[in-house]
Structures are given as structure tokens and as C-alpha cells.
């Protein structure tokens, strides 16, 4: 029997938070962050998992960055820091029977933090992908991760998350996921 925190494509959704044109250039190690989010998106698509994406005030901060935009079915506008303020976001996760939500994006200490805390308050199990969240400063990112873990979020990495989704080499998408991993390694 799987552990209560174990991820599965059947009960998990991926939420990409505010990876936008005017924000990304200010984020520490932005190229790695975008690469890791793209990896998560590709794996989620292979596994037919629901993916949600938000943009914070896109008229002022621009659209989601081009390496990710083509991988996303739609983007939800918001002005609140928490993605839970987006109409129907929480309800759609409940409707889709997705009690586990994997978070990636920016900024770790603002929109990711607020979203995670609100999802936890709504009784979701929240996973924060440490190598796929960022902030403008290292201290803000590090403190956000510490606070999130203390609040009950599970910290993970992009590769840990994807391998947990497939569960083993017997998964029908194992070879395709292995190719994604190898492609990602070429860009490290």
C-alpha cells in the first residue's frame, strides 16, 4: 500500500505559477527553473495529468515565457497572490478528484507561498518542487521553502516527482520519461 504522501498521476495535478516574461529575468538561476518546469510539464502531459497555469497581472508582467507557453492548454489571470483566488480553481481540483497538487513557479516567497498555504487550508496535500521554484533573492527562496515545509508542504525535486509519478520501470511511459530525463541532462 502506498504511503499517504506518495504521488500518483491518478490523484495529482500540476500547478505552474506566474512564470512570466517580466519576472523570469530577475529570478536566480532562471534558466534551470524554466528547464525543470518544462520537464514537469512534458512528463505530466505524457501521463495525462491535469495542468493548471496562472499569470499574475499579465497586462503588466507579460505572458508566460515562450519555452513553457506552448506546453500549457490555458493560462488563468489573477491579481491576488494566491492562485486559490482564481475563480473555480479549487473547485476544479475537487471536481477532478486531485487531492495532491504539485507547485512550481515564482516567486517562492510570494505567490507560491500564498497558494500553498491556501491549498493546505483547503485540505489538499501540497508538494513544492524545490528546483522548479524561484525568487529574486536566495534568502527569500530558502526561507519560503523552510516555512512551507513547516506548514506541511512536502518538498521534492522535479526528477524525484516525475519518477514517483511513474513508480517504476514497468510503467507504460517509462521509456518516454527516460528520454525526457536524458534530454534534460543534456542541458544541465
N, C-alpha and C positions, 0 to 999 in steps of 0.2 A: 504494500500500500504506500503511495507517495506521501511525502511529508507535506504538511499544510502549506508550506511556503513554496513548494516546488511548482515551477512554471510549466504550463502546457498550452499548446496552440488552441485547445478547445475552450479554455476559460480565461484567456488573456487578450488584452487589447494593447496596442502601442499608441502612445500619445507624443507627438512631436510638437514642442512648444517654442514658437517665436524665433525660428532660425532665419532671420530676415536680413536683407541687403545692407541696411544702415547699421545693424547691430553686430553682425558677424565680424567685420574688420577690427572691432575693438576687443574681441574676445581672445583670451590667451589660448594659444595652440588651436586656433580656429580651423586650420586645415584638417587636423586629426579629428576634431569634433565632427565636422561635416562628413568626413570619410566614415567614421563609426556610425553616424546616423544613417547614412546611405546603406551601409552594410545591414543594419537592423531593418530598414525598410525593404531591402531586397529579400531578406530572409522571411519577413512577415508576409510578403507577397507570395513567395513560394509555398508558404504554409497556410495560405488563405486566411490570415488573421486580419481582423478589423484594425485599420489605422486611422487615427484622427490627427488633425494638424490645426494649430491655431497661429494667428498672426496678431501681434499687438499693434493696434492703430496703424494698419498698412499704408494709409494715405500719407502718414508722416515718416514711417520707418521702412517703407518699401515692402515688397513681396518676399516670400520665402526664396532663399538663394537658389540659383539655377541648377546646381547639381542635385537638388532634392525635389524641386518643384514638379518635375515630370514623373516622379515616383509617387506623388500624392493625388488621390482622387479629388479631394476638395480641401479648401482651407477655410477655417472659421474665424471671422473677425472678432476682436474683443478689445475692450479698453480697460477692464478690470485686470488686476494682476493674475488672479486665479482663473484657470480655464473652466472651473466649475460654474462661473458666472455666465458662460456661454449658454444661451437657451437650449434645452434638451440634451446637453452633453451627458450629464449624469443619468438622465432618464434613458438615453440610448445605450449606455453601458449596462444598465439594469435590464433593459429590453433584450439586448444581445446576450445576456447571461455571461457577462465578463466581470467577475468579482476581482480580478487581478489586472492592474494597469501598470505598464512599463512606461516610465517617463524619460524623455531625453530632450535636450534643447537648452535654451538660455533665457534669462540668466538664472544660475543655480540659486542665488540668494534672494531672488525676487519672484518671478513667475513660476519657476519650478517649485520653489519652497511653498508658496501660497497654494498652488494647485495640489501638491502632495498633502499638505495639512488638511485642506478641504476634503480631498478624497478619503483620507483616513477618518475624518469626522463623519463621512457618509458610509463608513464600514467597508471600504474597499481595501484590499491588500495592495500596497504600493511598492513598486520597485524603481529605484533610481539608478540609471546606468552611469556610473562614475566617469567612464571615459567618453561619454556622449552628452555630458552637461558641462557648461562653462559659465564663467563670469569674466568681467574685465580685470579683476584682481584675484590673485591666488588666495588671499586671506578670506575674501567673501565666498569663494567656491568651497574652500576647505571647511569653513565654519558652517556653511549651509549643509554640507554632507554630514557633518557631525550632528547638527541639530536634527536633520531628517532621520538619521539613524536612531537618535534618542527618542524621537517622536513615534517610532515604529515602522518607518520605511525600511525596506531591505535594499542594501547596496549591492550592486552587481557590476559586471562589465559587459560590453557588447558581445564578446565572444562567449563568455560564460552563459549569457542569456540565450543566445542562439543555440548552443549545444544543449542547454537544458530544454529548450523547446522541442528538439528532435529526440532527445532521450537515449539515442544510441545509433550504432551503425546499421541496425535493422530497419530504421525509418525509411519509408519510400523516397524521401527527399534528401537522404544523407549525401549522396554523390553530388547533387546540385548545391547543397550547403557547403560541402567540402571545396567545391570550385569557388564559391564566394569567399571562403576563408583564404584560399590560396591567392585569389585576386587581390584581396585586402592586404595580404602580407607583402605583395609586390610594391605597394605604395607606402609602406612603413618607413 
